[in-house]
């Protein structure tokens, strides 16, 4: 995947994770809150991977 794709998927997973956590809070559903937290962390990791890919590409382009 490209760095942009990683960043987009990461942002989407973060948003969905936060939404799940919010719905879990409203409905007192601990399982949904946990799934949301895990999905949010996955999104943050994907975003970090995208940032790293961008940094590597920038560094190699300068060579």
PDB file of N, CA, C, O and CB in Angstrom:
ATOM      1  N   UNK A   1       0.829  -1.177   0.000  1.00  0.00           N
ATOM      2  CA  UNK A   1       0.000   0.000   0.000  1.00  0.00           C
ATOM      3  C   UNK A   1       0.872   1.239   0.000  1.00  0.00           C
ATOM      4  O   UNK A   1       2.000   1.234   0.495  1.00  0.00           O
ATOM      5  CB  UNK A   1      -0.942  -0.001   1.197  1.00  0.00           C
ATOM      6  N   UNK A   2       0.328   2.289  -0.561  1.00  0.00           N
ATOM      7  CA  UNK A   2       1.061   3.548  -0.553  1.00  0.00           C
ATOM      8  C   UNK A   2       0.881   4.242   0.786  1.00  0.00           C
ATOM      9  O   UNK A   2       0.011   3.879   1.578  1.00  0.00           O
ATOM     10  CB  UNK A   2       0.594   4.461  -1.701  1.00  0.00           C
ATOM     11  N   UNK A   3       1.703   5.229   1.025  1.00  0.00           N
ATOM     12  CA  UNK A   3       1.616   5.944   2.297  1.00  0.00           C
ATOM     13  C   UNK A   3       0.275   6.659   2.421  1.00  0.00           C
ATOM     14  O   UNK A   3      -0.293   6.735   3.511  1.00  0.00           O
ATOM     15  CB  UNK A   3       2.770   6.952   2.430  1.00  0.00           C
ATOM     16  N   UNK A   4      -0.226   7.178   1.314  1.00  0.00           N
ATOM     17  CA  UNK A   4      -1.520   7.866   1.338  1.00  0.00           C
ATOM     18  C   UNK A   4      -2.638   6.899   1.686  1.00  0.00           C
ATOM     19  O   UNK A   4      -3.525   7.231   2.473  1.00  0.00           O
ATOM     20  CB  UNK A   4      -1.803   8.534  -0.015  1.00  0.00           C
ATOM     21  N   UNK A   5      -2.604   5.707   1.108  1.00  0.00           N
ATOM     22  CA  UNK A   5      -3.623   4.698   1.402  1.00  0.00           C
ATOM     23  C   UNK A   5      -3.578   4.309   2.870  1.00  0.00           C
ATOM     24  O   UNK A   5      -4.619   4.178   3.513  1.00  0.00           O
ATOM     25  CB  UNK A   5      -3.428   3.456   0.519  1.00  0.00           C
ATOM     26  N   UNK A   6      -2.379   4.125   3.400  1.00  0.00           N
ATOM     27  CA  UNK A   6      -2.243   3.787   4.821  1.00  0.00           C
ATOM     28  C   UNK A   6      -2.828   4.891   5.695  1.00  0.00           C
ATOM     29  O   UNK A   6      -3.528   4.614   6.670  1.00  0.00           O
ATOM     30  CB  UNK A   6      -0.762   3.553   5.184  1.00  0.00           C
ATOM     31  N   UNK A   7      -2.543   6.135   5.346  1.00  0.00           N
ATOM     32  CA  UNK A   7      -3.038   7.260   6.140  1.00  0.00           C
ATOM     33  C   UNK A   7      -4.568   7.348   6.085  1.00  0.00           C
ATOM     34  O   UNK A   7      -5.214   7.596   7.103  1.00  0.00           O
ATOM     35  CB  UNK A   7      -2.415   8.576   5.643  1.00  0.00           C
ATOM     36  N   UNK A   8      -5.146   7.145   4.894  1.00  0.00           N
ATOM     37  CA  UNK A   8      -6.604   7.213   4.736  1.00  0.00           C
ATOM     38  C   UNK A   8      -7.278   6.084   5.513  1.00  0.00           C
ATOM     39  O   UNK A   8      -8.239   6.314   6.249  1.00  0.00           O
ATOM     40  CB  UNK A   8      -6.995   7.140   3.240  1.00  0.00           C
ATOM     41  N   UNK A   9      -6.772   4.872   5.346  1.00  0.00           N
ATOM     42  CA  UNK A   9      -7.348   3.735   6.073  1.00  0.00           C
ATOM     43  C   UNK A   9      -7.186   3.923   7.580  1.00  0.00           C
ATOM     44  O   UNK A   9      -8.077   3.572   8.354  1.00  0.00           O
ATOM     45  CB  UNK A   9      -6.686   2.414   5.627  1.00  0.00           C
ATOM     46  N   UNK A  10      -6.061   4.470   7.988  1.00  0.00           N
ATOM     47  CA  UNK A  10      -5.834   4.724   9.403  1.00  0.00           C
ATOM     48  C   UNK A  10      -6.833   5.724   9.967  1.00  0.00           C
ATOM     49  O   UNK A  10      -7.384   5.523  11.050  1.00  0.00           O
ATOM     50  CB  UNK A  10      -4.425   5.226   9.621  1.00  0.00           C
ATOM     51  N   UNK A  11      -7.059   6.797   9.227  1.00  0.00           N
ATOM     52  CA  UNK A  11      -8.015   7.811   9.675  1.00  0.00           C
ATOM     53  C   UNK A  11      -9.432   7.232   9.743  1.00  0.00           C
ATOM     54  O   UNK A  11     -10.186   7.530  10.668  1.00  0.00           O
ATOM     55  CB  UNK A  11      -7.984   9.033   8.733  1.00  0.00           C
ATOM     56  N   UNK A  12      -9.783   6.407   8.761  1.00  0.00           N
ATOM     57  CA  UNK A  12     -11.106   5.782   8.751  1.00  0.00           C
ATOM     58  C   UNK A  12     -11.266   4.844   9.948  1.00  0.00           C
ATOM     59  O   UNK A  12     -12.307   4.851  10.605  1.00  0.00           O
ATOM     60  CB  UNK A  12     -11.330   5.011   7.433  1.00  0.00           C
ATOM     61  N   UNK A  13     -10.252   4.045  10.231  1.00  0.00           N
ATOM     62  CA  UNK A  13     -10.324   3.134  11.372  1.00  0.00           C
ATOM     63  C   UNK A  13     -10.390   3.894  12.697  1.00  0.00           C
ATOM     64  O   UNK A  13     -11.099   3.487  13.617  1.00  0.00           O
ATOM     65  CB  UNK A  13      -9.121   2.193  11.370  1.00  0.00           C
ATOM     66  N   UNK A  14      -9.657   4.984  12.788  1.00  0.00           N
ATOM     67  CA  UNK A  14      -9.732   5.790  14.007  1.00  0.00           C
ATOM     68  C   UNK A  14     -11.136   6.337  14.209  1.00  0.00           C
ATOM     69  O   UNK A  14     -11.686   6.268  15.309  1.00  0.00           O
ATOM     70  CB  UNK A  14      -8.722   6.940  13.956  1.00  0.00           C
ATOM     71  N   UNK A  15     -11.715   6.882  13.142  1.00  0.00           N
ATOM     72  CA  UNK A  15     -13.058   7.457  13.237  1.00  0.00           C
ATOM     73  C   UNK A  15     -14.099   6.391  13.585  1.00  0.00           C
ATOM     74  O   UNK A  15     -14.958   6.611  14.439  1.00  0.00           O
ATOM     75  CB  UNK A  15     -13.433   8.143  11.919  1.00  0.00           C
ATOM     76  N   UNK A  16     -14.016   5.245  12.923  1.00  0.00           N
ATOM     77  CA  UNK A  16     -14.964   4.164  13.216  1.00  0.00           C
ATOM     78  C   UNK A  16     -14.787   3.651  14.644  1.00  0.00           C
ATOM     79  O   UNK A  16     -15.764   3.344  15.328  1.00  0.00           O
ATOM     80  CB  UNK A  16     -14.786   3.008  12.216  1.00  0.00           C
ATOM     81  N   UNK A  17     -13.558   3.562  15.077  1.00  0.00           N
ATOM     82  CA  UNK A  17     -13.289   3.122  16.440  1.00  0.00           C
ATOM     83  C   UNK A  17     -13.870   4.072  17.472  1.00  0.00           C
ATOM     84  O   UNK A  17     -14.452   3.640  18.466  1.00  0.00           O
ATOM     85  CB  UNK A  17     -11.803   2.981  16.657  1.00  0.00           C
ATOM     86  N   UNK A  18     -13.711   5.373  17.233  1.00  0.00           N
ATOM     87  CA  UNK A  18     -14.270   6.362  18.158  1.00  0.00           C
ATOM     88  C   UNK A  18     -15.795   6.289  18.160  1.00  0.00           C
ATOM     89  O   UNK A  18     -16.427   6.412  19.209  1.00  0.00           O
ATOM     90  CB  UNK A  18     -13.804   7.783  17.779  1.00  0.00           C
ATOM     91  N   UNK A  19     -16.380   6.089  16.984  1.00  0.00           N
ATOM     92  CA  UNK A  19     -17.837   5.971  16.892  1.00  0.00           C
ATOM     93  C   UNK A  19     -18.336   4.749  17.664  1.00  0.00           C
ATOM     94  O   UNK A  19     -19.316   4.826  18.404  1.00  0.00           O
ATOM     95  CB  UNK A  19     -18.276   5.883  15.418  1.00  0.00           C
ATOM     96  N   UNK A  20     -17.650   3.626  17.481  1.00  0.00           N
ATOM     97  CA  UNK A  20     -18.033   2.410  18.202  1.00  0.00           C
ATOM     98  C   UNK A  20     -17.944   2.627  19.713  1.00  0.00           C
ATOM     99  O   UNK A  20     -18.814   2.188  20.464  1.00  0.00           O
ATOM    100  CB  UNK A  20     -17.136   1.227  17.779  1.00  0.00           C
ATOM    101  N   UNK A  21     -16.896   3.300  20.144  1.00  0.00           N
ATOM    102  CA  UNK A  21     -16.748   3.564  21.577  1.00  0.00           C
ATOM    103  C   UNK A  21     -17.894   4.443  22.081  1.00  0.00           C
ATOM    104  O   UNK A  21     -18.428   4.216  23.167  1.00  0.00           O
ATOM    105  CB  UNK A  21     -15.388   4.239  21.866  1.00  0.00           C
ATOM    106  N   UNK A  22     -18.262   5.434  21.294  1.00  0.00           N
ATOM    107  CA  UNK A  22     -19.361   6.314  21.681  1.00  0.00           C
ATOM    108  C   UNK A  22     -20.681   5.566  21.777  1.00  0.00           C
ATOM    109  O   UNK A  22     -21.447   5.756  22.721  1.00  0.00           O
ATOM    110  CB  UNK A  22     -19.490   7.454  20.693  1.00  0.00           C
ATOM    111  N   UNK A  23     -20.940   4.718  20.794  1.00  0.00           N
ATOM    112  CA  UNK A  23     -22.166   3.919  20.814  1.00  0.00           C
ATOM    113  C   UNK A  23     -22.127   2.948  21.990  1.00  0.00           C
ATOM    114  O   UNK A  23     -23.141   2.728  22.652  1.00  0.00           O
ATOM    115  CB  UNK A  23     -22.348   3.148  19.477  1.00  0.00           C
ATOM    116  N   UNK A  24     -20.969   2.375  22.246  1.00  0.00           N
ATOM    117  CA  UNK A  24     -20.809   1.480  23.378  1.00  0.00           C
ATOM    118  C   UNK A  24     -21.065   2.181  24.702  1.00  0.00           C
ATOM    119  O   UNK A  24     -21.646   1.597  25.617  1.00  0.00           O
ATOM    120  CB  UNK A  24     -19.425   0.885  23.372  1.00  0.00           C
ATOM    121  N   UNK A  25     -20.631   3.440  24.806  1.00  0.00           N
ATOM    122  CA  UNK A  25     -20.882   4.218  26.024  1.00  0.00           C
ATOM    123  C   UNK A  25     -22.381   4.453  26.216  1.00  0.00           C
ATOM    124  O   UNK A  25     -22.912   4.280  27.313  1.00  0.00           O
ATOM    125  CB  UNK A  25     -20.133   5.568  25.968  1.00  0.00           C
ATOM    126  N   UNK A  26     -23.048   4.848  25.139  1.00  0.00           N
ATOM    127  CA  UNK A  26     -24.473   5.162  25.207  1.00  0.00           C
ATOM    128  C   UNK A  26     -25.302   3.926  25.547  1.00  0.00           C
ATOM    129  O   UNK A  26     -26.265   4.001  26.310  1.00  0.00           O
ATOM    130  CB  UNK A  26     -24.945   5.759  23.885  1.00  0.00           C
ATOM    131  N   UNK A  27     -24.915   2.794  24.971  1.00  0.00           N
ATOM    132  CA  UNK A  27     -25.687   1.563  25.162  1.00  0.00           C
ATOM    133  C   UNK A  27     -25.154   0.692  26.305  1.00  0.00           C
ATOM    134  O   UNK A  27     -25.671  -0.398  26.549  1.00  0.00           O
ATOM    135  CB  UNK A  27     -25.691   0.762  23.878  1.00  0.00           C
ATOM    136  N   UNK A  28     -24.132   1.166  26.997  1.00  0.00           N
ATOM    137  CA  UNK A  28     -23.479   0.384  28.062  1.00  0.00           C
ATOM    138  C   UNK A  28     -23.018  -0.988  27.568  1.00  0.00           C
ATOM    139  O   UNK A  28     -23.165  -1.995  28.260  1.00  0.00           O
ATOM    140  CB  UNK A  28     -24.435   0.208  29.245  1.00  0.00           C
ATOM    141  N   UNK A  29     -22.461  -1.005  26.365  1.00  0.00           N
ATOM    142  CA  UNK A  29     -21.983  -2.238  25.748  1.00  0.00           C
ATOM    143  C   UNK A  29     -20.456  -2.250  25.826  1.00  0.00           C
ATOM    144  O   UNK A  29     -19.772  -1.625  25.015  1.00  0.00           O
ATOM    145  CB  UNK A  29     -22.476  -2.362  24.262  1.00  0.00           C
ATOM    146  N   UNK A  30     -19.941  -2.971  26.814  1.00  0.00           N
ATOM    147  CA  UNK A  30     -18.486  -3.017  27.028  1.00  0.00           C
ATOM    148  C   UNK A  30     -17.750  -3.658  25.862  1.00  0.00           C
ATOM    149  O   UNK A  30     -16.636  -3.251  25.532  1.00  0.00           O
ATOM    150  CB  UNK A  30     -18.169  -3.776  28.303  1.00  0.00           C
ATOM    151  N   UNK A  31     -18.363  -4.658  25.237  1.00  0.00           N
ATOM    152  CA  UNK A  31     -17.719  -5.325  24.101  1.00  0.00           C
ATOM    153  C   UNK A  31     -17.533  -4.340  22.947  1.00  0.00           C
ATOM    154  O   UNK A  31     -16.473  -4.314  22.321  1.00  0.00           O
ATOM    155  CB  UNK A  31     -18.555  -6.547  23.637  1.00  0.00           C
ATOM    156  N   UNK A  32     -18.546  -3.535  22.663  1.00  0.00           N
ATOM    157  CA  UNK A  32     -18.448  -2.565  21.576  1.00  0.00           C
ATOM    158  C   UNK A  32     -17.415  -1.493  21.896  1.00  0.00           C
ATOM    159  O   UNK A  32     -16.689  -1.042  21.011  1.00  0.00           O
ATOM    160  CB  UNK A  32     -19.810  -1.921  21.307  1.00  0.00           C
ATOM    161  N   UNK A  33     -17.349  -1.084  23.161  1.00  0.00           N
ATOM    162  CA  UNK A  33     -16.329  -0.109  23.569  1.00  0.00           C
ATOM    163  C   UNK A  33     -14.927  -0.674  23.352  1.00  0.00           C
ATOM    164  O   UNK A  33     -14.039   0.026  22.865  1.00  0.00           O
ATOM    165  CB  UNK A  33     -16.518   0.288  25.051  1.00  0.00           C
ATOM    166  N   UNK A  34     -14.734  -1.935  23.712  1.00  0.00           N
ATOM    167  CA  UNK A  34     -13.421  -2.570  23.549  1.00  0.00           C
ATOM    168  C   UNK A  34     -13.068  -2.712  22.077  1.00  0.00           C
ATOM    169  O   UNK A  34     -11.928  -2.461  21.685  1.00  0.00           O
ATOM    170  CB  UNK A  34     -13.397  -3.947  24.229  1.00  0.00           C
ATOM    171  N   UNK A  35     -14.043  -3.114  21.254  1.00  0.00           N
ATOM    172  CA  UNK A  35     -13.795  -3.226  19.812  1.00  0.00           C
ATOM    173  C   UNK A  35     -13.427  -1.866  19.236  1.00  0.00           C
ATOM    174  O   UNK A  35     -12.527  -1.759  18.402  1.00  0.00           O
ATOM    175  CB  UNK A  35     -15.033  -3.798  19.083  1.00  0.00           C
ATOM    176  N   UNK A  36     -14.120  -0.839  19.680  1.00  0.00           N
ATOM    177  CA  UNK A  36     -13.831   0.516  19.206  1.00  0.00           C
ATOM    178  C   UNK A  36     -12.442   0.975  19.584  1.00  0.00           C
ATOM    179  O   UNK A  36     -11.740   1.585  18.777  1.00  0.00           O
ATOM    180  CB  UNK A  36     -14.843   1.484  19.752  1.00  0.00           C
ATOM    181  N   UNK A  37     -12.045   0.684  20.806  1.00  0.00           N
ATOM    182  CA  UNK A  37     -10.708   1.074  21.254  1.00  0.00           C
ATOM    183  C   UNK A  37      -9.634   0.350  20.439  1.00  0.00           C
ATOM    184  O   UNK A  37      -8.626   0.945  20.058  1.00  0.00           O
ATOM    185  CB  UNK A  37     -10.532   0.770  22.758  1.00  0.00           C
ATOM    186  N   UNK A  38      -9.861  -0.932  20.177  1.00  0.00           N
ATOM    187  CA  UNK A  38      -8.900  -1.703  19.383  1.00  0.00           C
ATOM    188  C   UNK A  38      -8.829  -1.167  17.955  1.00  0.00           C
ATOM    189  O   UNK A  38      -7.745  -1.054  17.384  1.00  0.00           O
ATOM    190  CB  UNK A  38      -9.281  -3.197  19.373  1.00  0.00           C
ATOM    191  N   UNK A  39      -9.977  -0.841  17.385  1.00  0.00           N
ATOM    192  CA  UNK A  39      -9.991  -0.328  16.015  1.00  0.00           C
ATOM    193  C   UNK A  39      -9.330   1.042  15.935  1.00  0.00           C
ATOM    194  O   UNK A  39      -8.648   1.352  14.958  1.00  0.00           O
ATOM    195  CB  UNK A  39     -11.425  -0.248  15.489  1.00  0.00           C
ATOM    196  N   UNK A  40      -9.533   1.857  16.961  1.00  0.00           N
ATOM    197  CA  UNK A  40      -8.883   3.162  16.988  1.00  0.00           C
ATOM    198  C   UNK A  40      -7.361   3.013  17.042  1.00  0.00           C
ATOM    199  O   UNK A  40      -6.638   3.725  16.344  1.00  0.00           O
ATOM    200  CB  UNK A  40      -9.380   3.981  18.188  1.00  0.00           C
ATOM    201  N   UNK A  41      -6.883   2.093  17.867  1.00  0.00           N
ATOM    202  CA  UNK A  41      -5.434   1.847  17.943  1.00  0.00           C
ATOM    203  C   UNK A  41      -4.888   1.329  16.619  1.00  0.00           C
ATOM    204  O   UNK A  41      -3.793   1.706  16.200  1.00  0.00           O
ATOM    205  CB  UNK A  41      -5.120   0.846  19.062  1.00  0.00           C
ATOM    206  N   UNK A  42      -5.662   0.458  15.961  1.00  0.00           N
ATOM    207  CA  UNK A  42      -5.245  -0.040  14.647  1.00  0.00           C
ATOM    208  C   UNK A  42      -5.109   1.123  13.671  1.00  0.00           C
ATOM    209  O   UNK A  42      -4.157   1.184  12.893  1.00  0.00           O
ATOM    210  CB  UNK A  42      -6.256  -1.086  14.107  1.00  0.00           C
ATOM    211  N   UNK A  43      -6.060   2.036  13.718  1.00  0.00           N
ATOM    212  CA  UNK A  43      -6.016   3.202  12.834  1.00  0.00           C
ATOM    213  C   UNK A  43      -4.808   4.078  13.094  1.00  0.00           C
ATOM    214  O   UNK A  43      -4.172   4.569  12.162  1.00  0.00           O
ATOM    215  CB  UNK A  43      -7.273   4.019  12.990  1.00  0.00           C
ATOM    216  N   UNK A  44      -4.496   4.271  14.368  1.00  0.00           N
ATOM    217  CA  UNK A  44      -3.322   5.078  14.709  1.00  0.00           C
ATOM    218  C   UNK A  44      -2.050   4.414  14.196  1.00  0.00           C
ATOM    219  O   UNK A  44      -1.142   5.087  13.708  1.00  0.00           O
ATOM    220  CB  UNK A  44      -3.234   5.292  16.233  1.00  0.00           C
ATOM    221  N   UNK A  45      -1.993   3.090  14.309  1.00  0.00           N
ATOM    222  CA  UNK A  45      -0.827   2.355  13.810  1.00  0.00           C
ATOM    223  C   UNK A  45      -0.714   2.480  12.296  1.00  0.00           C
ATOM    224  O   UNK A  45       0.380   2.675  11.766  1.00  0.00           O
ATOM    225  CB  UNK A  45      -0.910   0.875  14.212  1.00  0.00           C
ATOM    226  N   UNK A  46      -1.846   2.366  11.596  1.00  0.00           N
ATOM    227  CA  UNK A  46      -1.824   2.503  10.135  1.00  0.00           C
ATOM    228  C   UNK A  46      -1.349   3.897   9.736  1.00  0.00           C
ATOM    229  O   UNK A  46      -0.569   4.045   8.796  1.00  0.00           O
ATOM    230  CB  UNK A  46      -3.223   2.226   9.541  1.00  0.00           C
ATOM    231  N   UNK A  47      -1.815   4.910  10.447  1.00  0.00           N
ATOM    232  CA  UNK A  47      -1.374   6.274  10.156  1.00  0.00           C
ATOM    233  C   UNK A  47       0.118   6.444  10.367  1.00  0.00           C
ATOM    234  O   UNK A  47       0.787   7.132   9.595  1.00  0.00           O
ATOM    235  CB  UNK A  47      -2.125   7.264  11.019  1.00  0.00           C
ATOM    236  N   UNK A  48       0.637   5.819  11.408  1.00  0.00           N
ATOM    237  CA  UNK A  48       2.065   5.881  11.701  1.00  0.00           C
ATOM    238  C   UNK A  48       2.873   5.192  10.598  1.00  0.00           C
ATOM    239  O   UNK A  48       3.932   5.675  10.198  1.00  0.00           O
ATOM    240  CB  UNK A  48       2.362   5.232  13.067  1.00  0.00           C
ATOM    241  N   UNK A  49       2.364   4.067  10.117  1.00  0.00           N
ATOM    242  CA  UNK A  49       3.031   3.367   9.009  1.00  0.00           C
ATOM    243  C   UNK A  49       3.059   4.264   7.773  1.00  0.00           C
ATOM    244  O   UNK A  49       4.075   4.351   7.083  1.00  0.00           O
ATOM    245  CB  UNK A  49       2.311   2.022   8.688  1.00  0.00           C
ATOM    246  N   UNK A  50       1.935   4.929   7.499  1.00  0.00           N
ATOM    247  CA  UNK A  50       1.881   5.844   6.360  1.00  0.00           C
ATOM    248  C   UNK A  50       2.871   6.983   6.499  1.00  0.00           C
ATOM    249  O   UNK A  50       3.521   7.367   5.527  1.00  0.00           O
ATOM    250  CB  UNK A  50       0.485   6.400   6.201  1.00  0.00           C
ATOM    251  N   UNK A  51       2.990   7.528   7.706  1.00  0.00           N
ATOM    252  CA  UNK A  51       3.961   8.605   7.947  1.00  0.00           C
ATOM    253  C   UNK A  51       5.387   8.112   7.735  1.00  0.00           C
ATOM    254  O   UNK A  51       6.217   8.813   7.156  1.00  0.00           O
ATOM    255  CB  UNK A  51       3.807   9.163   9.373  1.00  0.00           C
ATOM    256  N   UNK A  52       5.661   6.905   8.206  1.00  0.00           N
ATOM    257  CA  UNK A  52       7.004   6.341   8.046  1.00  0.00           C
ATOM    258  C   UNK A  52       7.328   6.122   6.570  1.00  0.00           C
ATOM    259  O   UNK A  52       8.437   6.416   6.123  1.00  0.00           O
ATOM    260  CB  UNK A  52       7.128   5.014   8.817  1.00  0.00           C
ATOM    261  N   UNK A  53       6.361   5.606   5.817  1.00  0.00           N
ATOM    262  CA  UNK A  53       6.584   5.401   4.385  1.00  0.00           C
ATOM    263  C   UNK A  53       6.862   6.727   3.683  1.00  0.00           C
ATOM    264  O   UNK A  53       7.723   6.803   2.807  1.00  0.00           O
ATOM    265  CB  UNK A  53       5.369   4.708   3.745  1.00  0.00           C
ATOM    266  N   UNK A  54       6.134   7.766   4.070  1.00  0.00           N
ATOM    267  CA  UNK A  54       6.360   9.087   3.480  1.00  0.00           C
ATOM    268  C   UNK A  54       7.759   9.596   3.792  1.00  0.00           C
ATOM    269  O   UNK A  54       8.432  10.161   2.929  1.00  0.00           O
ATOM    270  CB  UNK A  54       5.316  10.085   3.987  1.00  0.00           C
ATOM    271  N   UNK A  55       8.189   9.392   5.023  1.00  0.00           N
ATOM    272  CA  UNK A  55       9.518   9.851   5.429  1.00  0.00           C
ATOM    273  C   UNK A  55      10.609   9.121   4.664  1.00  0.00           C
ATOM    274  O   UNK A  55      11.585   9.729   4.225  1.00  0.00           O
ATOM    275  CB  UNK A  55       9.715   9.656   6.930  1.00  0.00           C
ATOM    276  N   UNK A  56      10.438   7.806   4.505  1.00  0.00           N
ATOM    277  CA  UNK A  56      11.432   7.023   3.765  1.00  0.00           C
ATOM    278  C   UNK A  56      11.475   7.471   2.310  1.00  0.00           C
ATOM    279  O   UNK A  56      12.552   7.626   1.734  1.00  0.00           O
ATOM    280  CB  UNK A  56      11.117   5.511   3.851  1.00  0.00           C
ATOM    281  N   UNK A  57      10.309   7.678   1.722  1.00  0.00           N
ATOM    282  CA  UNK A  57      10.264   8.112   0.320  1.00  0.00           C
ATOM    283  C   UNK A  57      10.922   9.480   0.151  1.00  0.00           C
ATOM    284  O   UNK A  57      11.668   9.700  -0.803  1.00  0.00           O
ATOM    285  CB  UNK A  57       8.807   8.161  -0.183  1.00  0.00           C
ATOM    286  N   UNK A  58      10.644  10.400   1.081  1.00  0.00           N
ATOM    287  CA  UNK A  58      11.263  11.723   1.016  1.00  0.00           C
ATOM    288  C   UNK A  58      12.777  11.621   1.131  1.00  0.00           C
ATOM    289  O   UNK A  58      13.509  12.301   0.412  1.00  0.00           O
ATOM    290  CB  UNK A  58      10.712  12.627   2.121  1.00  0.00           C
ATOM    291  N   UNK A  59      13.238  10.777   2.029  1.00  0.00           N
ATOM    292  CA  UNK A  59      14.674  10.633   2.227  1.00  0.00           C
ATOM    293  C   UNK A  59      15.341  10.031   1.003  1.00  0.00           C
ATOM    294  O   UNK A  59      16.424  10.465   0.612  1.00  0.00           O
ATOM    295  CB  UNK A  59      14.957   9.775   3.449  1.00  0.00           C
ATOM    296  N   UNK A  60      14.702   9.029   0.390  1.00  0.00           N
ATOM    297  CA  UNK A  60      15.299   8.396  -0.780  1.00  0.00           C
ATOM    298  C   UNK A  60      15.234   9.296  -2.004  1.00  0.00           C
ATOM    299  O   UNK A  60      16.101   9.231  -2.876  1.00  0.00           O
ATOM    300  CB  UNK A  60      14.607   7.080  -1.072  1.00  0.00           C
ATOM    301  N   UNK A  61      14.209  10.134  -2.067  1.00  0.00           N
ATOM    302  CA  UNK A  61      14.109  11.070  -3.189  1.00  0.00           C
ATOM    303  C   UNK A  61      15.229  12.109  -3.167  1.00  0.00           C
ATOM    304  O   UNK A  61      15.625  12.624  -4.212  1.00  0.00           O
ATOM    305  CB  UNK A  61      12.756  11.771  -3.167  1.00  0.00           C
ATOM    306  N   UNK A  62      15.736  12.414  -1.973  1.00  0.00           N
ATOM    307  CA  UNK A  62      16.800  13.395  -1.832  1.00  0.00           C
ATOM    308  C   UNK A  62      18.170  12.843  -2.213  1.00  0.00           C
ATOM    309  O   UNK A  62      19.117  13.601  -2.419  1.00  0.00           O
ATOM    310  CB  UNK A  62      16.836  13.902  -0.420  1.00  0.00           C
ATOM    311  N   UNK A  63      18.268  11.520  -2.305  1.00  0.00           N
ATOM    312  CA  UNK A  63      19.564  10.906  -2.617  1.00  0.00           C
ATOM    313  C   UNK A  63      19.898  10.998  -4.078  1.00  0.00           C
ATOM    314  O   UNK A  63      20.955  10.528  -4.500  1.00  0.00           O
ATOM    315  CB  UNK A  63      19.581   9.465  -2.194  1.00  0.00           C
TER     316      UNK A  63
END
